[in-house]
Amino acid sequence: MLTCGCGRWMHTEGIEERAYADGALQWFIRSECRGCGLKVGVDVPAGQMRGLVDRLMWTDEALHRLDRMPPYLAPLVQEEVEQDVRARGERVVAYDTLLRPRTGERIVWDADAEHRLDNVPAPVRAMAKIELERTAAERGQTHITVALMEEIKAKYFGMGSRKSDG
């Protein structure tokens, strides 16, 4: 942990994700001494925050994505993501962390399913992706298909594709 010149611990106040032209992802970690008020910021390669983050933190970008989710979904996503991060021994929820499958399995999206996901309204797209990948992993499946999407849509919204009679 960082120690201030006044002898107190520095507390993590926020983390920003920064992508550079060469593709490198950096985190800018903001810390503050609650004793004297000194504020410092440190650029580190993403994921390498040893001793700089004092508790579970969400990056500003991940928080922005969470804040844009419907109010009835955000607490569920937050709880699930934080449980996953703690189980992995991590301290930072980054934007990519929010979108990764919680099972650790590699899930592949069929091209048609990926195209259809692009048509899902932005506020629910991340949650839909998480739920689809979780469902596939729980069933031991490694592919997201349009059929699975229709099944999940019917389950949550009662809106499966309707076949015409004839």
Contacts in CASP RR format, 6 or more apart in sequence:
PFRMAT RR
TARGET T0000
AUTHOR 0000-0000-0000
METHOD contacts of the structure
MODEL  1
MLTCGCGRWMHTEGIEERAYADGALQWFIRSECRGCGLKVGVDVPAGQMR
GLVDRLMWTDEALHRLDRMPPYLAPLVQEEVEQDVRARGERVVAYDTLLR
PRTGERIVWDADAEHRLDNVPAPVRAMAKIELERTAAERGQTHITVALME
EIKAKYFGMGSRKSDG
1 9 0 8 1.000
1 10 0 8 1.000
1 51 0 8 1.000
1 52 0 8 1.000
1 54 0 8 1.000
2 9 0 8 1.000
2 10 0 8 1.000
2 31 0 8 1.000
2 40 0 8 1.000
2 51 0 8 1.000
2 52 0 8 1.000
3 9 0 8 1.000
3 10 0 8 1.000
4 10 0 8 1.000
4 33 0 8 1.000
4 35 0 8 1.000
4 36 0 8 1.000
4 38 0 8 1.000
5 33 0 8 1.000
5 36 0 8 1.000
5 38 0 8 1.000
6 33 0 8 1.000
6 35 0 8 1.000
6 36 0 8 1.000
6 38 0 8 1.000
8 33 0 8 1.000
8 34 0 8 1.000
8 35 0 8 1.000
8 36 0 8 1.000
9 33 0 8 1.000
9 54 0 8 1.000
10 31 0 8 1.000
10 32 0 8 1.000
10 33 0 8 1.000
10 38 0 8 1.000
10 40 0 8 1.000
10 54 0 8 1.000
11 31 0 8 1.000
11 32 0 8 1.000
11 33 0 8 1.000
11 34 0 8 1.000
11 54 0 8 1.000
12 29 0 8 1.000
12 30 0 8 1.000
12 31 0 8 1.000
12 52 0 8 1.000
12 53 0 8 1.000
12 54 0 8 1.000
12 55 0 8 1.000
12 57 0 8 1.000
13 30 0 8 1.000
13 31 0 8 1.000
13 32 0 8 1.000
13 39 0 8 1.000
14 29 0 8 1.000
14 30 0 8 1.000
14 57 0 8 1.000
14 59 0 8 1.000
14 60 0 8 1.000
15 27 0 8 1.000
15 28 0 8 1.000
15 29 0 8 1.000
15 30 0 8 1.000
15 49 0 8 1.000
15 53 0 8 1.000
15 57 0 8 1.000
15 58 0 8 1.000
15 59 0 8 1.000
15 60 0 8 1.000
15 92 0 8 1.000
15 94 0 8 1.000
16 27 0 8 1.000
16 28 0 8 1.000
16 30 0 8 1.000
16 59 0 8 1.000
16 60 0 8 1.000
16 61 0 8 1.000
17 25 0 8 1.000
17 26 0 8 1.000
17 27 0 8 1.000
17 46 0 8 1.000
17 59 0 8 1.000
17 60 0 8 1.000
17 61 0 8 1.000
17 94 0 8 1.000
17 95 0 8 1.000
18 25 0 8 1.000
18 26 0 8 1.000
18 27 0 8 1.000
18 28 0 8 1.000
18 43 0 8 1.000
19 25 0 8 1.000
19 26 0 8 1.000
20 26 0 8 1.000
24 45 0 8 1.000
25 45 0 8 1.000
25 46 0 8 1.000
26 43 0 8 1.000
26 44 0 8 1.000
26 45 0 8 1.000
26 46 0 8 1.000
27 43 0 8 1.000
27 44 0 8 1.000
27 45 0 8 1.000
27 46 0 8 1.000
27 47 0 8 1.000
27 49 0 8 1.000
27 59 0 8 1.000
27 92 0 8 1.000
27 94 0 8 1.000
28 41 0 8 1.000
28 42 0 8 1.000
28 43 0 8 1.000
29 41 0 8 1.000
29 42 0 8 1.000
29 44 0 8 1.000
29 49 0 8 1.000
29 52 0 8 1.000
29 53 0 8 1.000
30 39 0 8 1.000
30 40 0 8 1.000
30 41 0 8 1.000
31 39 0 8 1.000
31 40 0 8 1.000
31 41 0 8 1.000
31 42 0 8 1.000
31 52 0 8 1.000
32 38 0 8 1.000
32 39 0 8 1.000
32 40 0 8 1.000
33 39 0 8 1.000
42 52 0 8 1.000
44 52 0 8 1.000
46 94 0 8 1.000
47 92 0 8 1.000
47 94 0 8 1.000
49 91 0 8 1.000
49 92 0 8 1.000
53 91 0 8 1.000
53 92 0 8 1.000
55 91 0 8 1.000
56 82 0 8 1.000
56 85 0 8 1.000
56 86 0 8 1.000
56 91 0 8 1.000
56 92 0 8 1.000
56 93 0 8 1.000
57 91 0 8 1.000
57 92 0 8 1.000
57 93 0 8 1.000
58 66 0 8 1.000
58 92 0 8 1.000
58 93 0 8 1.000
59 92 0 8 1.000
59 93 0 8 1.000
59 94 0 8 1.000
59 95 0 8 1.000
61 94 0 8 1.000
61 95 0 8 1.000
62 93 0 8 1.000
62 94 0 8 1.000
62 95 0 8 1.000
62 97 0 8 1.000
62 98 0 8 1.000
65 95 0 8 1.000
65 98 0 8 1.000
65 126 0 8 1.000
66 74 0 8 1.000
66 77 0 8 1.000
66 78 0 8 1.000
66 98 0 8 1.000
67 74 0 8 1.000
68 122 0 8 1.000
68 123 0 8 1.000
69 77 0 8 1.000
69 123 0 8 1.000
69 124 0 8 1.000
69 126 0 8 1.000
69 127 0 8 1.000
70 123 0 8 1.000
70 124 0 8 1.000
70 127 0 8 1.000
73 124 0 8 1.000
73 127 0 8 1.000
77 98 0 8 1.000
77 126 0 8 1.000
77 127 0 8 1.000
77 130 0 8 1.000
80 102 0 8 1.000
80 130 0 8 1.000
81 93 0 8 1.000
81 97 0 8 1.000
81 98 0 8 1.000
81 102 0 8 1.000
82 93 0 8 1.000
84 97 0 8 1.000
84 102 0 8 1.000
85 91 0 8 1.000
85 92 0 8 1.000
85 93 0 8 1.000
85 97 0 8 1.000
90 97 0 8 1.000
98 126 0 8 1.000
99 126 0 8 1.000
99 129 0 8 1.000
99 130 0 8 1.000
101 107 0 8 1.000
101 130 0 8 1.000
101 133 0 8 1.000
101 134 0 8 1.000
101 137 0 8 1.000
102 130 0 8 1.000
102 133 0 8 1.000
102 134 0 8 1.000
102 137 0 8 1.000
103 133 0 8 1.000
103 134 0 8 1.000
103 137 0 8 1.000
103 138 0 8 1.000
104 137 0 8 1.000
105 137 0 8 1.000
105 140 0 8 1.000
105 142 0 8 1.000
106 142 0 8 1.000
107 133 0 8 1.000
107 136 0 8 1.000
107 137 0 8 1.000
107 142 0 8 1.000
107 143 0 8 1.000
107 144 0 8 1.000
108 142 0 8 1.000
108 143 0 8 1.000
108 144 0 8 1.000
109 117 0 8 1.000
109 143 0 8 1.000
109 144 0 8 1.000
110 143 0 8 1.000
110 144 0 8 1.000
110 145 0 8 1.000
110 146 0 8 1.000
112 145 0 8 1.000
112 146 0 8 1.000
113 144 0 8 1.000
113 145 0 8 1.000
113 146 0 8 1.000
113 148 0 8 1.000
113 149 0 8 1.000
114 144 0 8 1.000
116 146 0 8 1.000
116 149 0 8 1.000
117 125 0 8 1.000
117 128 0 8 1.000
117 129 0 8 1.000
117 132 0 8 1.000
117 149 0 8 1.000
120 128 0 8 1.000
128 152 0 8 1.000
131 152 0 8 1.000
131 156 0 8 1.000
132 144 0 8 1.000
132 148 0 8 1.000
132 149 0 8 1.000
132 152 0 8 1.000
133 144 0 8 1.000
135 148 0 8 1.000
135 152 0 8 1.000
136 142 0 8 1.000
136 143 0 8 1.000
136 144 0 8 1.000
136 148 0 8 1.000
141 148 0 8 1.000
150 160 0 8 1.000
150 161 0 8 1.000
151 160 0 8 1.000
153 159 0 8 1.000
153 160 0 8 1.000
154 160 0 8 1.000
END
